[in-house]
Amino acid sequence: MESPFLKAATPPIEPIQEQIGQQTNVIEIRHLKKSFDDHEVLKDISIEVARGETLAVLGKSGAGKSVLIKCIVALLEPDAGTIILFGKDIAASGKKEQTGLHNRIGFLFQGGALYDSKSVRENLEFPLRNLKIKPSLEEKDKLVVEALTNVGLTDAIDKMPSELSGGMRKRLALARTLIQKPEIMLYDEPTTGLDPITSREISRLILGVQEKYQTSSIIITHDIECANIAANRIVLIRDGLCVASGTYDELENSDDEWVRSFFEWHADHTKATTAMQGKKSAR
């Protein structure tokens, strides 16, 4: 079964380019720094995300993108700087309040982090244990079916993760994250390891999630096409610093030579990858 989000975003793709406007920020990061031994990964990062906005953080491998997102969800502790979620300074909050704030965030891990020994249904039921008000069996079934419908996987409800393709596993991981209806979604390299067609499908799903649930999101990615499809705004990170911010069109036509070359390199790389995929399909 196809996801309703994919049906709503069939080609031609209409990327998000509009600005969110004057809205309350749900994420504010100020002068964040993180080092490992003598290696400075994040040197001075400041970004903000408005309510309902999707921000893509772009950069080459090793630029510090994944370290940034892990600091936001407290998987890593920053050396300096401030992280504010829903108007609350995380470092100044107590443990109970920190847990409450982080429970309002969904995190899609790069590898999906699925339970291979559990079925698709069981993978989705597992996070429901963390809800303050436990759903009844009927409510649980309804939530599972709704989550799978959103990502077009209802026919796979009783399958095991090992029976799913890479793209289906990614969609399952997204469904499991969404089942708790988080207010903020964080995506760590959501299209890594996927072919161009499946990558576009995942990007459209991310766009559909934002449009349906009005979630605020950060997409950590090196995939400019994903950023173009799903994000309102893009931040470019280079050597642990934010070097540019704007819409896709603004950055693609930037006066900065490095920013422009980043986009040009991606365009050439995408053409080469698409041509290679075409040759494989023709065989």
KOLRONU-90176 format. One record per residue (C-alpha): x, y, z negated; residue number from 1. Coordinates in pm, 1 decimal. Example, Ala and Ser with C-alpha at 12.3 -4.5 7.8 and 13.67 -1.06 7.14 Angstrom:
BEGIN
[rec [1230.0; -450.0; -780.0]; 1]
[rec [1367.0; -106.0; -714.0]; 2]
This chain:
BEGIN
[rec [0.0; 0.0; 0.0]; 1]
[rec [131.8; 342.6; 96.7]; 2]
[rec [167.1; 613.4; -166.1]; 3]
[rec [-85.0; 899.1; -135.8]; 4]
[rec [211.8; 1133.5; -174.4]; 5]
[rec [371.6; 991.3; 140.2]; 6]
[rec [46.4; 1022.7; 333.2]; 7]
[rec [24.9; 1386.3; 229.8]; 8]
[rec [378.9; 1455.2; 350.0]; 9]
[rec [394.5; 1273.0; 682.1]; 10]
[rec [611.8; 1436.1; 952.5]; 11]
[rec [664.0; 1709.3; 1037.0]; 12]
[rec [805.3; 1767.3; 690.4]; 13]
[rec [719.7; 2103.5; 541.1]; 14]
[rec [994.3; 2178.5; 286.8]; 15]
[rec [919.1; 2388.2; -18.6]; 16]
[rec [1075.7; 2730.9; 29.1]; 17]
[rec [854.4; 2964.0; -174.1]; 18]
[rec [970.1; 3117.7; -497.5]; 19]
[rec [781.3; 3034.4; -816.3]; 20]
[rec [768.8; 3394.3; -931.1]; 21]
[rec [752.1; 3534.5; -1282.6]; 22]
[rec [675.1; 3229.3; -1495.5]; 23]
[rec [790.2; 3099.4; -1831.5]; 24]
[rec [1118.8; 2910.4; -1822.6]; 25]
[rec [1095.4; 2558.0; -1959.9]; 26]
[rec [1472.0; 2498.8; -1926.3]; 27]
[rec [1744.0; 2755.4; -1994.2]; 28]
[rec [2111.5; 2661.7; -1993.9]; 29]
[rec [2358.0; 2928.9; -2094.6]; 30]
[rec [2736.9; 2911.3; -2055.1]; 31]
[rec [2751.8; 2533.4; -2088.3]; 32]
[rec [3098.3; 2378.2; -2112.4]; 33]
[rec [3209.9; 2015.8; -2128.8]; 34]
[rec [3557.0; 1861.2; -2110.9]; 35]
[rec [3693.8; 1509.0; -2130.2]; 36]
[rec [4039.5; 1526.7; -2284.9]; 37]
[rec [4220.5; 1792.8; -2079.2]; 38]
[rec [3980.9; 1774.2; -1784.9]; 39]
[rec [3726.0; 2056.3; -1771.1]; 40]
[rec [3413.2; 1921.3; -1598.6]; 41]
[rec [3167.0; 2198.5; -1680.0]; 42]
[rec [3350.1; 2529.7; -1710.9]; 43]
[rec [3063.5; 2777.0; -1745.1]; 44]
[rec [2718.8; 2667.0; -1624.6]; 45]
[rec [2410.5; 2885.7; -1659.6]; 46]
[rec [2081.4; 2787.5; -1493.7]; 47]
[rec [1711.0; 2819.2; -1566.1]; 48]
[rec [1400.7; 2639.4; -1444.4]; 49]
[rec [1055.8; 2798.3; -1446.1]; 50]
[rec [738.0; 2611.1; -1531.4]; 51]
[rec [630.7; 2418.5; -1220.5]; 52]
[rec [960.0; 2478.6; -1037.6]; 53]
[rec [1184.8; 2214.6; -881.8]; 54]
[rec [1553.0; 2304.2; -887.3]; 55]
[rec [1808.4; 2102.6; -691.1]; 56]
[rec [2165.8; 2105.3; -820.2]; 57]
[rec [2397.3; 2030.7; -528.9]; 58]
[rec [2766.6; 1962.0; -520.8]; 59]
[rec [3027.6; 1715.7; -405.0]; 60]
[rec [3126.3; 1412.5; -612.1]; 61]
[rec [3305.7; 1512.4; -930.6]; 62]
[rec [3158.0; 1863.5; -938.7]; 63]
[rec [2991.9; 1797.7; -1276.6]; 64]
[rec [2629.9; 1743.2; -1169.4]; 65]
[rec [2562.8; 1421.6; -1360.6]; 66]
[rec [2746.1; 1549.3; -1669.6]; 67]
[rec [2511.3; 1849.2; -1669.0]; 68]
[rec [2196.0; 1637.5; -1666.2]; 69]
[rec [2332.0; 1405.1; -1936.1]; 70]
[rec [2391.7; 1706.5; -2159.3]; 71]
[rec [2028.7; 1813.5; -2111.5]; 72]
[rec [1894.8; 1474.3; -2230.2]; 73]
[rec [2152.0; 1448.7; -2511.7]; 74]
[rec [2341.5; 1153.6; -2364.4]; 75]
[rec [2645.2; 1380.5; -2387.5]; 76]
[rec [2714.8; 1661.5; -2633.4]; 77]
[rec [2840.8; 1985.1; -2474.4]; 78]
[rec [3152.9; 2150.9; -2615.0]; 79]
[rec [2996.5; 2496.9; -2598.0]; 80]
[rec [2691.5; 2675.7; -2467.6]; 81]
[rec [2317.8; 2669.2; -2530.9]; 82]
[rec [2041.9; 2438.9; -2404.3]; 83]
[rec [1688.9; 2570.6; -2452.4]; 84]
[rec [1390.8; 2343.3; -2382.0]; 85]
[rec [1035.9; 2479.9; -2399.4]; 86]
[rec [1172.4; 2788.7; -2574.6]; 87]
[rec [1356.1; 2588.1; -2845.1]; 88]
[rec [1733.3; 2589.9; -2889.6]; 89]
[rec [1820.3; 2219.4; -2906.7]; 90]
[rec [2130.9; 2264.8; -3121.4]; 91]
[rec [1936.5; 2472.5; -3374.8]; 92]
[rec [1649.2; 2223.2; -3395.9]; 93]
[rec [1616.7; 1938.8; -3643.4]; 94]
[rec [1637.4; 1574.3; -3539.0]; 95]
[rec [1260.1; 1527.4; -3544.6]; 96]
[rec [1201.5; 1836.8; -3331.3]; 97]
[rec [1477.0; 1734.4; -3089.1]; 98]
[rec [1314.4; 1392.8; -3046.2]; 99]
[rec [978.5; 1557.8; -2983.6]; 100]
[rec [1125.8; 1785.4; -2717.6]; 101]
[rec [1311.3; 1504.3; -2542.0]; 102]
[rec [994.2; 1291.8; -2542.2]; 103]
[rec [842.5; 1553.1; -2310.6]; 104]
[rec [1115.7; 1482.0; -2052.9]; 105]
[rec [1129.4; 1201.1; -1798.4]; 106]
[rec [1472.5; 1090.1; -1676.4]; 107]
[rec [1514.9; 890.1; -1355.7]; 108]
[rec [1854.0; 721.1; -1388.5]; 109]
[rec [2071.4; 690.3; -1079.9]; 110]
[rec [2059.5; 309.1; -1092.7]; 111]
[rec [1693.5; 295.1; -1196.6]; 112]
[rec [1770.9; 115.5; -1529.7]; 113]
[rec [1499.6; -143.4; -1469.9]; 114]
[rec [1456.4; -451.3; -1687.4]; 115]
[rec [1540.9; -731.4; -1443.3]; 116]
[rec [1391.4; -998.0; -1672.3]; 117]
[rec [1052.1; -821.7; -1680.0]; 118]
[rec [791.0; -804.8; -1405.0]; 119]
[rec [687.8; -479.3; -1238.0]; 120]
[rec [385.0; -464.8; -1470.0]; 121]
[rec [596.9; -528.9; -1780.0]; 122]
[rec [852.6; -265.1; -1677.0]; 123]
[rec [571.2; -9.3; -1666.6]; 124]
[rec [409.2; -123.2; -1990.4]; 125]
[rec [734.9; -101.5; -2186.2]; 126]
[rec [757.6; 281.7; -2220.7]; 127]
[rec [393.0; 296.4; -2333.3]; 128]
[rec [512.3; 156.9; -2667.8]; 129]
[rec [663.7; 498.1; -2740.7]; 130]
[rec [332.9; 685.2; -2718.0]; 131]
[rec [205.9; 824.1; -3048.6]; 132]
[rec [-145.8; 706.9; -2967.5]; 133]
[rec [-123.6; 349.0; -2842.5]; 134]
[rec [-346.3; 284.9; -2539.4]; 135]
[rec [-595.8; -1.5; -2539.2]; 136]
[rec [-541.9; -293.6; -2300.9]; 137]
[rec [-792.6; -138.9; -2059.2]; 138]
[rec [-624.1; 201.4; -2079.8]; 139]
[rec [-282.3; 40.3; -2035.6]; 140]
[rec [-395.1; -141.0; -1719.9]; 141]
[rec [-538.8; 184.5; -1584.2]; 142]
[rec [-211.8; 370.9; -1646.6]; 143]
[rec [-6.9; 96.1; -1479.9]; 144]
[rec [-229.2; 86.9; -1170.4]; 145]
[rec [-229.6; 467.9; -1145.4]; 146]
[rec [150.9; 481.6; -1168.1]; 147]
[rec [193.3; 212.8; -901.6]; 148]
[rec [-65.4; 376.2; -676.8]; 149]
[rec [128.6; 704.2; -692.7]; 150]
[rec [437.8; 533.2; -552.3]; 151]
[rec [263.7; 286.6; -320.2]; 152]
[rec [353.9; -31.8; -509.4]; 153]
[rec [19.1; -174.9; -626.3]; 154]
[rec [77.2; -493.8; -424.2]; 155]
[rec [400.8; -556.6; -616.8]; 156]
[rec [248.6; -545.2; -965.7]; 157]
[rec [334.0; -907.8; -1052.6]; 158]
[rec [668.9; -926.7; -871.2]; 159]
[rec [1011.7; -924.1; -1034.1]; 160]
[rec [1259.6; -641.1; -964.5]; 161]
[rec [1487.8; -888.3; -784.2]; 162]
[rec [1212.4; -937.4; -524.5]; 163]
[rec [1203.7; -566.6; -438.2]; 164]
[rec [1408.7; -374.3; -183.5]; 165]
[rec [1634.2; -86.9; -291.4]; 166]
[rec [1371.2; 170.6; -199.1]; 167]
[rec [1096.6; -20.7; -383.8]; 168]
[rec [1314.0; -47.4; -695.1]; 169]
[rec [1368.9; 327.7; -683.5]; 170]
[rec [993.3; 384.3; -654.8]; 171]
[rec [929.9; 147.6; -945.4]; 172]
[rec [1180.1; 339.0; -1158.4]; 173]
[rec [999.7; 661.8; -1069.6]; 174]
[rec [660.6; 509.1; -1159.2]; 175]
[rec [795.8; 393.5; -1496.4]; 176]
[rec [926.1; 741.2; -1572.0]; 177]
[rec [597.4; 906.0; -1471.8]; 178]
[rec [369.3; 674.6; -1668.0]; 179]
[rec [417.8; 886.1; -1983.0]; 180]
[rec [330.4; 1199.9; -1782.1]; 181]
[rec [638.1; 1405.9; -1875.7]; 182]
[rec [632.0; 1784.9; -1846.5]; 183]
[rec [990.2; 1791.9; -1716.8]; 184]
[rec [1140.2; 1544.3; -1470.2]; 185]
[rec [1514.9; 1499.8; -1431.0]; 186]
[rec [1639.5; 1305.5; -1127.8]; 187]
[rec [1998.2; 1179.6; -1116.8]; 188]
[rec [2094.8; 1117.4; -751.2]; 189]
[rec [1749.9; 978.1; -654.9]; 190]
[rec [1846.4; 895.4; -293.4]; 191]
[rec [2192.5; 748.2; -350.1]; 192]
[rec [2244.2; 415.8; -171.5]; 193]
[rec [1929.6; 448.0; 40.2]; 194]
[rec [1903.8; 469.6; 418.3]; 195]
[rec [1790.0; 805.2; 567.3]; 196]
[rec [1426.9; 695.9; 618.7]; 197]
[rec [1387.1; 562.7; 263.2]; 198]
[rec [1565.0; 870.1; 127.1]; 199]
[rec [1303.8; 1091.9; 292.8]; 200]
[rec [1025.5; 879.8; 143.5]; 201]
[rec [1169.6; 920.0; -206.4]; 202]
[rec [1211.8; 1294.9; -149.2]; 203]
[rec [846.0; 1322.2; -45.3]; 204]
[rec [742.9; 1126.3; -354.0]; 205]
[rec [930.6; 1376.4; -572.2]; 206]
[rec [751.6; 1659.4; -391.2]; 207]
[rec [416.5; 1484.5; -437.3]; 208]
[rec [478.0; 1436.8; -809.2]; 209]
[rec [549.1; 1807.3; -853.4]; 210]
[rec [238.5; 1907.6; -658.9]; 211]
[rec [5.4; 1666.5; -841.7]; 212]
[rec [130.2; 1706.7; -1199.1]; 213]
[rec [292.5; 2053.6; -1179.0]; 214]
[rec [602.5; 1915.7; -1344.9]; 215]
[rec [920.1; 2119.7; -1376.8]; 216]
[rec [1213.9; 1928.9; -1230.9]; 217]
[rec [1587.9; 1922.7; -1182.2]; 218]
[rec [1722.4; 1708.3; -899.9]; 219]
[rec [2091.5; 1624.5; -926.1]; 220]
[rec [2199.2; 1531.9; -574.6]; 221]
[rec [2455.0; 1553.7; -297.1]; 222]
[rec [2173.1; 1500.7; -42.7]; 223]
[rec [2090.5; 1838.1; 110.4]; 224]
[rec [1791.1; 1698.5; 298.2]; 225]
[rec [1638.0; 1581.2; -30.0]; 226]
[rec [1691.1; 1929.1; -172.5]; 227]
[rec [1535.0; 2086.3; 136.5]; 228]
[rec [1222.3; 1867.7; 116.1]; 229]
[rec [1159.8; 1869.3; -258.1]; 230]
[rec [1310.8; 2181.6; -416.7]; 231]
[rec [1193.7; 2540.3; -450.3]; 232]
[rec [1546.8; 2656.5; -521.6]; 233]
[rec [1900.6; 2522.6; -495.4]; 234]
[rec [2207.5; 2580.1; -711.9]; 235]
[rec [2550.0; 2488.0; -576.2]; 236]
[rec [2814.3; 2366.9; -822.0]; 237]
[rec [3183.1; 2369.9; -738.5]; 238]
[rec [3462.4; 2279.8; -980.4]; 239]
[rec [3233.6; 2306.3; -1281.7]; 240]
[rec [3093.0; 2648.9; -1191.1]; 241]
[rec [2767.6; 2768.4; -1031.1]; 242]
[rec [2886.4; 2935.2; -711.6]; 243]
[rec [2555.5; 3004.5; -532.5]; 244]
[rec [2179.8; 3002.5; -586.6]; 245]
[rec [1885.5; 3051.4; -352.2]; 246]
[rec [1645.2; 2880.7; -115.5]; 247]
[rec [1767.4; 2633.6; 145.0]; 248]
[rec [1742.6; 2894.1; 421.6]; 249]
[rec [1927.6; 3155.6; 216.9]; 250]
[rec [2217.8; 2922.5; 138.8]; 251]
[rec [2236.4; 2774.2; 487.7]; 252]
[rec [2283.5; 3126.7; 623.4]; 253]
[rec [2507.2; 3247.5; 340.9]; 254]
[rec [2788.3; 3494.5; 403.4]; 255]
[rec [3009.1; 3277.4; 181.7]; 256]
[rec [3227.1; 3058.2; 404.0]; 257]
[rec [3247.1; 2764.6; 158.3]; 258]
[rec [2869.4; 2759.2; 100.6]; 259]
[rec [2797.9; 2769.6; 472.3]; 260]
[rec [3058.3; 2500.1; 546.5]; 261]
[rec [2898.9; 2273.9; 281.5]; 262]
[rec [2570.8; 2285.8; 472.3]; 263]
[rec [2740.5; 2247.5; 811.5]; 264]
[rec [2930.8; 1939.7; 692.6]; 265]
[rec [2608.4; 1783.1; 570.7]; 266]
[rec [2433.1; 1851.7; 903.3]; 267]
[rec [2714.1; 1678.8; 1095.3]; 268]
[rec [2720.1; 1388.1; 847.2]; 269]
[rec [2341.8; 1342.3; 871.0]; 270]
[rec [2353.0; 1332.8; 1252.6]; 271]
[rec [2627.9; 1070.1; 1243.6]; 272]
[rec [2441.6; 856.0; 986.6]; 273]
[rec [2113.8; 878.4; 1178.1]; 274]
[rec [2288.2; 778.8; 1501.5]; 275]
[rec [2447.5; 479.6; 1328.8]; 276]
[rec [2110.6; 371.4; 1185.3]; 277]
[rec [1959.7; 401.2; 1534.0]; 278]
[rec [2226.8; 173.2; 1679.9]; 279]
[rec [2167.5; -87.3; 1406.8]; 280]
[rec [1790.8; -78.4; 1469.9]; 281]
[rec [1846.5; -128.0; 1842.5]; 282]
[rec [2045.0; -447.8; 1788.4]; 283]
